Amino acid sequence: MNARSLALALLVWFSAAGTAAAQEPPDLFPSRSIKIVVPFPAGGPSDVLARMIGQKMSEDWRQPVVIENRVGANTVLGAQQVAKAAPDGYTLLMAIDSTLTMNQYLYRTPPYDPFNDFTPITLTAKTMMLLIVNAASDVKTVKDLIAKAKAQPGKLNFGAGTITSKLGGYLFNKAAGIETVLVPYNGSAEVAQAC
């Protein structure tokens, strides 16, 4: 998996939704509100994008689109909620690579099957991983950061809000020959706030 596509966000719905929606006359769908489940805290990239998409859907379809932030378990809680929702096309999921590819390898028995419980609708965004420090820090370059980490092994922290960014941090540690400490967060917004 390429780090540049690490926060690959897909909007997906329950696999039977296409069939159920197809049975409803096209001029009647949607006939009620639609929910987009975002498995991250409010304010992060997936949440903001879901709200933008939801607003446009609401304008186009003249139906409310509700964004529900369902945080926890590396996106498993949100995905599980959507997988168990009625297969009628009214519950969508803003998923990332962790949700659809990595969780099946991280959890012994995940409560959803990324291949059979969801149908992809569209790729909504591609993002990349960023290495940033507080602007007031004396660290100005990657070389500075590595030198500081080597001088203070185990004393520097890095924050990450997804499993892919956590693994990216560990990979950076290994490649640079340094030891930093992971501070896990539920999403990117929390990492940015803590920086």
C-alpha positions in Angstrom: 0.0 0.0 0.0 1.4 3.4 -1.0 1.7 6.0 1.8 0.3 8.6 -0.7 -3.0 6.8 -0.7 -2.9 6.2 3.0 -6.1 8.2 3.8 -7.9 6.8 0.8 -11.5 7.8 1.5 -14.3 5.8 0.0 -18.0 6.3 0.4 -19.5 2.8 0.6 -22.9 1.4 1.4 -24.3 -2.0 2.4 -23.9 -4.3 -0.6 -27.6 -5.1 -0.9 -28.4 -1.3 -1.0 -28.0 -1.2 -4.7 -30.7 -3.9 -5.2 -33.0 -2.3 -2.6 -32.6 1.1 -4.1 -33.2 -0.2 -7.6 -36.6 -1.7 -6.5 -37.7 1.8 -5.4 -38.9 3.9 -8.4 -36.0 6.3 -9.3 -38.2 9.4 -8.8 -38.9 8.3 -5.1 -35.3 7.7 -4.1 -34.4 9.2 -1.7 -37.8 9.7 -0.1 -36.3 10.3 3.4 -33.1 11.4 5.1 -29.8 9.7 4.4 -27.1 9.1 7.0 -23.4 9.2 6.4 -21.4 7.4 9.1 -18.0 8.9 9.7 -15.8 6.6 11.8 -13.7 9.5 13.1 -14.2 12.5 15.4 -15.7 15.7 14.1 -13.3 18.1 12.4 -11.0 15.7 10.7 -10.6 15.3 6.9 -13.1 12.5 6.5 -15.7 14.4 8.6 -15.2 17.6 6.7 -15.4 15.9 3.3 -18.5 13.9 4.4 -20.2 17.2 5.4 -19.4 18.8 2.1 -20.7 15.8 0.1 -23.8 15.6 2.4 -24.6 19.2 1.9 -24.5 18.8 -1.9 -26.5 15.6 -1.8 -29.1 17.4 0.4 -29.3 20.3 -2.1 -29.6 18.0 -5.1 -32.1 15.5 -3.6 -34.0 17.9 -1.3 -33.6 15.4 1.6 -31.7 15.9 4.8 -28.3 14.2 5.0 -27.2 13.5 8.5 -23.5 13.1 9.4 -23.0 10.7 12.4 -19.5 10.5 13.9 -19.1 6.9 15.2 -15.6 6.8 16.6 -13.6 3.8 17.9 -11.7 0.6 17.3 -9.8 1.9 14.2 -13.1 2.6 12.3 -14.6 -0.8 13.2 -17.5 0.6 15.2 -18.7 2.8 12.3 -18.2 0.1 9.7 -20.1 -2.4 11.9 -23.0 0.0 12.3 -23.3 0.4 8.5 -22.9 -3.3 7.8 -25.8 -4.0 10.2 -28.0 -1.2 8.8 -31.0 -1.9 6.6 -29.8 -2.6 3.0 -31.9 0.2 1.6 -29.2 2.7 0.5 -30.0 5.2 3.2 -26.9 4.5 5.4 -23.5 5.3 3.9 -20.0 4.9 5.3 -17.0 7.3 4.8 -14.4 4.6 4.9 -10.6 4.7 4.6 -7.9 2.1 3.8 -7.9 0.9 7.3 -11.6 0.1 7.2 -11.6 -1.8 3.9 -8.1 -3.4 3.8 -6.1 -3.4 7.0 -8.7 -4.2 9.7 -9.3 -7.7 8.4 -5.6 -8.4 9.1 -5.5 -6.6 12.5 -8.5 -8.2 14.1 -9.0 -11.9 14.5 -12.7 -11.8 13.7 -13.8 -8.4 12.5 -17.6 -7.8 12.8 -17.9 -7.1 9.1 -16.5 -8.4 5.8 -15.0 -5.5 3.7 -15.6 -7.4 0.5 -19.2 -8.8 1.0 -20.8 -6.3 3.3 -20.1 -3.1 1.3 -20.3 -1.9 -2.2 -17.9 1.0 -3.2 -19.6 4.0 -4.7 -16.8 6.4 -5.4 -13.3 7.5 -4.5 -13.8 10.8 -2.8 -10.2 11.8 -1.9 -6.6 10.9 -1.8 -4.3 12.4 0.8 -0.7 11.9 1.9 1.0 11.5 5.2 2.7 14.7 6.6 5.5 14.9 9.1 5.0 18.2 11.1 6.2 19.7 14.3 5.0 22.6 16.4 6.1 25.9 14.7 7.8 27.0 18.0 10.0 23.9 18.0 13.7 24.2 17.4 13.3 21.4 14.8 13.2 22.8 11.3 14.1 19.9 9.1 13.8 16.1 9.0 17.6 16.0 9.7 17.1 18.1 12.8 14.3 15.8 14.0 16.4 12.7 13.5 19.3 14.2 15.3 17.2 15.3 18.2 15.5 11.8 18.5 18.9 10.1 18.4 20.2 12.4 21.2 17.0 11.7 23.3 16.0 8.1 22.6 12.4 7.4 23.7 11.8 11.0 24.8 10.1 12.4 21.6 6.5 11.5 20.8 4.5 11.2 17.6 0.8 11.4 17.3 -1.3 9.3 14.8 -5.0 9.0 14.3 -5.2 6.0 12.0 -3.5 2.6 11.9 -1.7 3.5 8.6 -0.3 6.7 10.1 0.8 4.7 13.3 2.5 2.2 11.1 4.1 5.1 9.1 5.5 6.4 12.3 7.0 3.1 13.2 8.4 2.8 9.7 10.0 6.2 10.0 11.6 5.2 13.3 13.0 2.1 11.7 14.3 3.8 8.6 15.9 6.7 10.6 17.3 4.4 13.3 15.4 6.3 16.1 13.1 5.5 18.9 10.1 7.7 19.4 6.9 7.0 21.3 3.4 6.7 19.7 0.6 8.8 21.2 -2.5 7.3 19.6 -5.5 9.4 18.8 -9.0 8.6 17.3 -8.4 10.8 14.2 -6.4 13.4 12.4 -8.3 16.4 14.0 -7.1 15.3 17.5 -3.5 15.0 16.3 -3.5 18.5 14.8 -5.0 19.9 17.9 -2.4 18.3 20.1 0.5 19.5 17.9 
